[in-house]
Structure formats: structure tokens, C-alpha cells
Amino acid sequence: METQEIYKIEKAVTTYETIELRLPHFTKSPCHVNKVINKDECIHVCFGKYVNPSIQITGASMAFNTNTEECTEEEFNKHFNETLQYLTLKAL
């Protein structure tokens, strides 16, 4: 009978938890800001040097990806307005 080798590997584990928050709720990551506008949707803004700037409506869960943290409305508005201005100029 052959012996089988035992290996140790790492696996990603996702957990979910229920949180309470007031709307609108704002989050950020290094190149995204989000404004949760209702239980199902958020405004997702991509900005920065290494991403294609965009503004879109996405699922609210996008605002709570593993690399996000809370931010202020002012931070969100700054990136939203700068990205909107950039996209407007690109469209001309």
C-alpha cells in the first residue's frame, strides 16, 4: 500500500455579517469611492492614474469589498466631481 502525501494549502474564506448603517453611506478604497444610496444600489466611482475613470450604478455590495473603509461625503464628492469633469471633457 502506497502512502499518500499530505499537503497544506491556503484557501480564501468569505464570511458575511449584517451591519446597520444610515443612508447615504460612503466607502473608499485606493482607487474607488462609493455612495450607498439604498439597500440594493450604490454609486461607484473609479478614479486614479492606473484605472479607467468611470461612474456607474452597481450593487450595494460593491461598497463593502474587502479593501474598503468608510469615508466622508466630502471625499466622495471630490472624486465624483473630478471624475465627472474628466469624463465630460473626454466626451467633447
C-alpha positions as CSV (number, residue, x, y, z in Angstrom):
1,M,0.0,0.0,0.0
2,E,1.4,3.4,-1.0
3,T,1.4,6.2,1.5
4,Q,-0.2,9.4,0.3
5,E,1.5,12.7,1.0
6,I,-0.4,15.3,2.9
7,Y,-0.1,18.9,1.7
8,K,-1.1,22.1,3.4
9,I,-2.5,24.9,1.2
10,E,-4.2,28.2,1.9
11,K,-7.7,28.8,0.8
12,A,-9.8,32.0,0.8
13,V,-12.7,32.1,3.1
14,T,-15.5,34.6,2.7
15,T,-17.7,35.5,5.7
16,Y,-20.8,37.7,5.8
17,E,-22.2,39.8,8.6
18,T,-25.2,42.0,8.9
19,I,-24.4,45.6,9.7
20,E,-26.6,48.6,10.4
21,L,-25.9,51.9,8.7
22,R,-27.6,55.2,7.8
23,L,-28.0,56.2,4.1
24,P,-26.3,57.6,2.3
25,H,-23.2,55.6,3.4
26,F,-19.7,56.3,1.9
27,T,-16.8,54.0,1.5
28,K,-13.4,54.2,-0.3
29,S,-10.5,52.0,-1.5
30,P,-7.3,53.1,-3.1
31,C,-8.9,53.9,-6.5
32,H,-12.7,53.8,-5.8
33,V,-15.3,55.7,-3.8
34,N,-18.9,54.5,-3.2
35,K,-22.1,56.1,-2.1
36,V,-24.7,53.6,-1.0
37,I,-28.0,55.1,-2.0
38,N,-30.4,52.3,-1.0
39,K,-30.2,48.7,0.2
40,D,-29.6,47.5,-3.3
41,E,-27.5,50.1,-5.1
42,C,-24.5,52.4,-4.8
43,I,-22.8,55.0,-7.0
44,H,-19.4,53.5,-7.8
45,V,-16.6,55.9,-8.9
46,C,-13.4,54.6,-10.4
47,F,-10.6,57.2,-10.3
48,G,-6.8,57.4,-10.4
49,K,-3.8,57.0,-12.6
50,Y,-4.0,53.3,-13.3
51,V,-7.7,52.7,-13.8
52,N,-10.2,53.8,-16.5
53,P,-12.2,56.6,-14.8
54,S,-15.9,55.8,-14.6
55,I,-19.1,56.5,-12.7
56,Q,-21.7,53.7,-12.5
57,I,-24.6,52.4,-10.5
58,T,-23.7,49.0,-9.1
59,G,-24.9,46.6,-6.4
60,A,-24.6,47.9,-2.9
61,S,-22.3,45.1,-2.0
62,M,-19.6,46.7,-4.2
63,A,-19.2,49.3,-1.4
64,F,-18.2,46.6,1.1
65,N,-15.5,44.7,-0.8
66,T,-12.6,43.5,1.4
67,N,-10.4,46.5,0.7
68,T,-12.8,49.3,1.6
69,E,-13.2,51.6,4.6
70,E,-15.6,54.3,5.5
71,C,-15.0,57.8,4.1
72,T,-16.7,61.2,4.3
73,E,-19.2,62.7,1.9
74,E,-16.6,65.3,1.1
75,E,-14.1,62.7,0.0
76,F,-16.7,61.0,-2.2
77,N,-17.9,64.3,-3.7
78,K,-14.3,65.3,-4.5
79,H,-13.6,62.2,-6.5
80,F,-17.1,62.1,-8.1
81,N,-16.8,65.7,-9.3
82,E,-13.2,65.3,-10.6
83,T,-14.2,62.1,-12.4
84,L,-17.3,63.7,-13.9
85,Q,-15.3,66.7,-15.1
86,Y,-12.7,64.4,-16.7
87,L,-15.4,62.2,-18.4
88,T,-17.2,65.3,-19.6
89,L,-14.0,66.7,-21.2
90,K,-13.3,63.4,-22.8
91,A,-16.8,63.3,-24.4
92,L,-16.3,66.7,-26.1
